[in-house]
Amino acid sequence: MKNFVLLALLCVSVNLFSQTTSSDIPFSDLPPTNEFGKCYAKCRVPDVYETFDVQVLVRPETKKLTKVPARYETQTERVMIKEASSYFKTVPATFKTETEQVLVEPEKKVVRTVPAKYKTETKQVLVSEAQGSWVKKKRAPNCLSQNPDDCYIVCYEQIPAKYRSETNTYEVSPATTTEDVIPARYTTVSKKVVDQPARTIEMPIEASYKTITRRVMVEPETVREEVVPATYKTVKERRLVRSGGFTVWTEILCEGKTTNSKLSSVQRALQAKGYNVGTIDGKMGLKTQTALKQYQTDMGLPTGNLNIETLKSLGVDVE
């Protein structure tokens, strides 16, 4: 079914016929005209609330006395407590390590057998030639029914030829013998020898000093008065801005004219005015519904349905 009406935002349109009476409509008033081919709708509009920031006093302004402590200054003096002197220190001898190479095992020769080499070749052998066959497919996208059993689709396709692999192995070179030389093996021997003999050196001792500190009052203790400002907090307050209820009768696009092409025109017009409708697909999806409602609100148009005033405002043909 190509034609559909808006589920959430588009109210159910009412075709007006000459037989319409006030008892057919659950309202005290009737649409403004009984002209054939025109449709009207009433939609329930919810109450509109807005949240405002309100400043609330938490603690009033107060005063407090703060004690400012006295300020002291530290004075220092450096005094020698021990004169400079010296002492003698023995520096022990130092040693170094010398190494030399010692033969552990002389060079020798070993006869080794080199195995034969083989090569493996694989070739493809035809089992059955290519042929054609009818192949059943899943439901195609252009099948309008949602039941896959309603569309039986087959395609004549080529079944490729089948092959099998045959593998053969043959000798490339026979086994041979070769002589390997194992080099001589050496080991490293280390020994310690004197590098510098022991000696005695004189080590100076610096004089020792001591720092004497004392505290001197610079400013006496005082008292300072400080003002503690009042504190506030911001709370959210929800207020009724506009009461809801049913709208007045609004002329809307009838079901027979609400085609995919018409909805695509609405989507393109909304997108051109900077509203995000998602993909232009001729479907009244969630993004399109949200964009349409926002446009109606911004322009002061009737909301809740795809009405004639909105179409004219968007520049979309109402026929």
C-alpha positions in Angstrom: 0.0 0.0 0.0 1.7 3.2 -1.2 -0.5 5.6 0.5 -0.4 6.0 4.3 -1.1 8.6 6.9 1.1 9.9 9.7 0.8 7.6 12.7 2.0 9.8 15.6 2.1 13.4 14.3 -0.7 13.0 11.6 -4.1 12.6 13.0 -6.7 10.3 11.3 -8.3 12.4 8.6 -12.2 12.5 8.5 -13.8 12.5 5.0 -16.8 14.7 5.1 -19.9 13.6 3.3 -23.4 15.2 2.9 -24.7 12.5 5.4 -22.5 13.9 8.3 -24.4 14.9 11.4 -23.3 16.3 14.7 -23.9 12.9 16.3 -21.0 11.4 14.2 -18.4 13.8 15.8 -17.6 13.7 19.5 -17.4 17.5 19.7 -20.1 20.2 20.1 -18.9 22.0 16.9 -18.6 20.8 13.3 -16.0 21.5 10.7 -16.4 24.8 8.9 -17.5 23.3 5.5 -19.1 20.2 3.9 -17.2 20.5 0.6 -16.3 17.2 -1.0 -12.6 16.4 -1.2 -11.6 18.3 1.9 -10.6 16.8 5.3 -10.3 18.3 8.7 -8.9 17.1 12.0 -8.9 17.9 15.7 -5.8 16.9 17.6 -5.1 16.7 21.3 -2.3 19.1 22.3 -0.7 18.5 25.7 -0.1 21.1 28.3 3.1 23.0 27.7 5.4 23.6 30.7 8.7 25.5 31.0 11.4 25.2 33.6 12.8 28.4 35.2 15.9 28.9 37.4 14.9 30.5 40.7 17.5 31.9 43.3 16.7 30.8 46.8 18.5 32.2 49.9 20.3 29.5 51.8 22.2 31.6 54.4 22.0 35.4 55.0 25.0 37.7 55.2 27.0 37.5 58.5 30.0 38.9 60.1 32.8 37.1 61.9 35.9 38.1 63.9 39.2 36.6 62.8 42.3 36.6 65.0 45.4 37.6 63.1 48.4 36.1 65.0 51.5 38.0 65.8 54.3 37.9 63.2 57.8 36.8 64.2 61.1 37.0 62.3 63.9 34.5 62.6 67.4 35.7 63.0 70.4 33.3 62.5 74.1 33.4 63.4 76.9 31.0 62.3 79.4 29.9 65.0 82.5 27.7 64.5 82.5 24.7 66.9 85.5 22.8 65.6 88.7 23.9 63.8 89.9 22.4 60.5 92.3 19.4 60.8 93.4 16.3 58.7 94.0 12.6 58.9 95.9 9.9 57.0 94.0 7.3 54.9 95.4 4.0 53.5 94.4 3.4 49.9 94.4 -0.4 49.2 96.1 -1.8 46.1 94.0 -2.3 43.0 94.0 -5.3 40.7 93.2 -5.9 37.0 92.2 -9.1 35.2 94.2 -10.5 32.3 92.9 -13.2 30.0 94.5 -15.8 27.6 93.1 -18.4 25.2 93.8 -22.1 25.9 93.1 -24.9 23.4 90.5 -27.3 24.6 89.7 -29.5 21.5 91.6 -29.5 18.2 90.0 -29.2 14.8 88.4 -32.3 13.3 86.5 -33.5 10.2 83.1 -35.3 10.0 81.5 -37.1 7.0 77.8 -36.2 6.6 75.1 -37.7 4.3 73.0 -35.2 2.3 69.6 -36.8 1.7 68.0 -37.0 -1.8 65.7 -34.1 -3.0 62.2 -34.6 -4.3 59.7 -32.4 -6.0 55.9 -32.6 -5.8 53.7 -31.4 -8.7 49.9 -31.0 -8.5 47.6 -30.7 -11.6 43.8 -30.2 -12.0 41.8 -33.0 -13.7 38.3 -32.2 -15.1 35.5 -34.1 -13.4 32.4 -32.5 -14.9 31.9 -29.7 -17.4 30.1 -26.4 -16.8 26.3 -26.5 -17.2 23.1 -24.4 -16.6 20.4 -24.8 -14.0 17.3 -23.1 -12.5 18.1 -21.7 -9.0 15.4 -20.5 -6.5 15.9 -17.1 -4.9 14.7 -15.4 -1.8 11.9 -12.8 -1.9 12.9 -9.9 -4.1 12.7 -6.3 -2.7 10.0 -5.4 -5.2 7.6 -8.0 -3.9 5.1 -6.0 -2.0 3.9 -8.8 0.3 5.7 -9.3 3.6 5.1 -13.1 3.3 8.0 -14.7 1.4 5.8 -17.5 0.2 3.8 -15.1 -1.9 6.7 -14.7 -4.3 8.4 -17.6 -5.9 11.4 -16.5 -7.9 13.9 -18.6 -9.8 16.9 -17.6 -12.0 18.7 -19.6 -14.7 22.4 -19.6 -13.6 25.6 -21.3 -14.7 27.0 -24.1 -12.5 30.8 -24.0 -13.0 32.9 -27.0 -14.1 34.3 -29.3 -11.3 37.9 -30.4 -11.0 40.0 -32.7 -8.8 43.6 -32.4 -7.9 46.3 -35.1 -8.7 49.6 -35.0 -6.9 52.9 -36.8 -8.1 56.3 -36.8 -6.4 59.6 -37.6 -8.2 63.3 -37.5 -7.3 65.3 -34.3 -8.3 68.8 -35.2 -7.0 70.1 -38.5 -5.3 71.6 -38.7 -1.8 75.3 -37.7 -1.5 78.0 -37.4 1.2 79.9 -34.3 2.3 82.8 -33.6 4.7 82.2 -31.0 7.4 85.1 -29.3 9.3 84.5 -28.8 13.0 86.8 -25.9 14.1 89.1 -26.2 17.2 87.5 -25.1 20.5 89.3 -22.7 22.9 88.5 -21.5 26.4 89.4 -18.2 28.0 91.4 -18.3 31.3 91.4 -15.2 33.5 93.8 -14.2 36.3 94.2 -11.1 38.6 97.4 -9.1 38.7 98.3 -5.9 40.7 97.5 -2.7 38.9 98.5 -0.1 41.6 100.1 -0.9 44.9 98.7 0.2 48.3 99.5 3.8 49.4 98.8 6.4 52.2 97.2 9.8 51.5 96.4 12.8 53.8 92.7 13.7 54.0 91.7 17.2 55.2 88.8 17.8 57.7 87.0 21.0 57.3 86.0 23.2 60.2 82.6 22.6 61.7 80.1 25.4 62.2 76.7 25.7 64.0 73.8 28.0 63.1 72.1 29.6 66.1 68.5 30.9 65.4 66.2 33.0 67.5 62.6 34.4 67.0 61.9 38.2 67.2 58.3 39.5 67.2 57.7 42.0 64.3 54.0 42.7 64.6 51.7 42.0 67.7 48.5 39.9 67.5 45.4 41.8 66.1 41.6 41.1 65.5 40.0 41.5 62.0 36.3 41.7 61.2 35.2 39.9 58.0 31.9 39.9 56.2 30.6 36.5 55.1 28.4 37.1 52.1 25.0 35.5 51.8 24.7 32.2 49.9 22.1 31.3 47.4 21.2 28.2 45.4 19.5 27.8 42.1 16.5 25.6 42.0 14.3 24.5 39.1 10.7 25.6 39.0 8.2 24.1 36.5 5.5 26.5 35.4 2.5 26.0 33.1 3.0 28.2 30.0 0.0 27.0 27.8 -2.9 24.8 28.6 -3.5 21.8 26.3 -6.7 20.3 24.9 -8.2 19.7 21.5 -7.3 22.1 18.7 -9.9 23.8 16.5 -10.9 22.1 13.2 -7.9 22.2 10.9 -8.0 21.3 7.2 -5.5 18.5 6.5 -4.3 16.5 3.5 -6.6 13.6 2.9 -5.5 10.0 2.9 -5.8 9.6 -0.8 -3.4 12.5 -1.4 -0.8 11.5 1.2 1.4 9.7 -1.2 5.1 8.8 -1.0 5.8 11.5 -3.6 3.9 14.1 -1.5 5.8 13.2 1.7 9.1 13.4 -0.2 8.2 16.9 -1.3 7.5 17.8 2.4 10.8 16.3 3.4 12.7 18.3 0.8 11.0 21.5 1.7 11.8 21.0 5.4 15.4 20.1 4.7 15.8 23.3 2.5 14.6 25.4 5.5 17.3 23.8 7.7 15.3 21.0 9.5 16.8 17.6 9.7 14.4 15.0 8.3 17.0 12.2 7.9 16.7 10.3 4.6 14.3 11.7 2.0 12.4 8.4 1.4 8.7 9.5 1.3 8.1 7.9 4.7 6.9 9.8 7.8 9.6 8.4 10.1 10.5 9.7 13.6 13.0 12.3 12.3 10.5 13.7 9.7 7.8 13.9 12.4 10.1 15.8 14.8 11.2 18.2 12.1 7.6 18.9 10.9 6.4 19.6 14.5 9.4 21.9 15.2 8.7 23.8 11.9 5.0 24.3 12.8 6.0 25.5 16.3 8.6 27.9 15.0 6.2 29.3 12.3 3.1 29.5 14.6 1.2 27.0 12.5 -1.4 24.4 13.6 0.4 21.4 15.1 -0.3 17.7 15.4 -1.1 16.9 11.7 0.0 17.5 8.1 -2.4 20.3 7.5 -3.0 22.6 4.5 -1.6 25.7 6.2 1.7 23.9 6.8 1.9 22.6 3.2 1.2 26.1 1.8 3.9 27.6 4.2 6.4 25.0 2.9 5.4 25.7 -0.7 4.2 22.2 -1.3 1.2 21.6 -3.7 -1.9 20.7 -1.7 -3.5 18.9 -4.7 
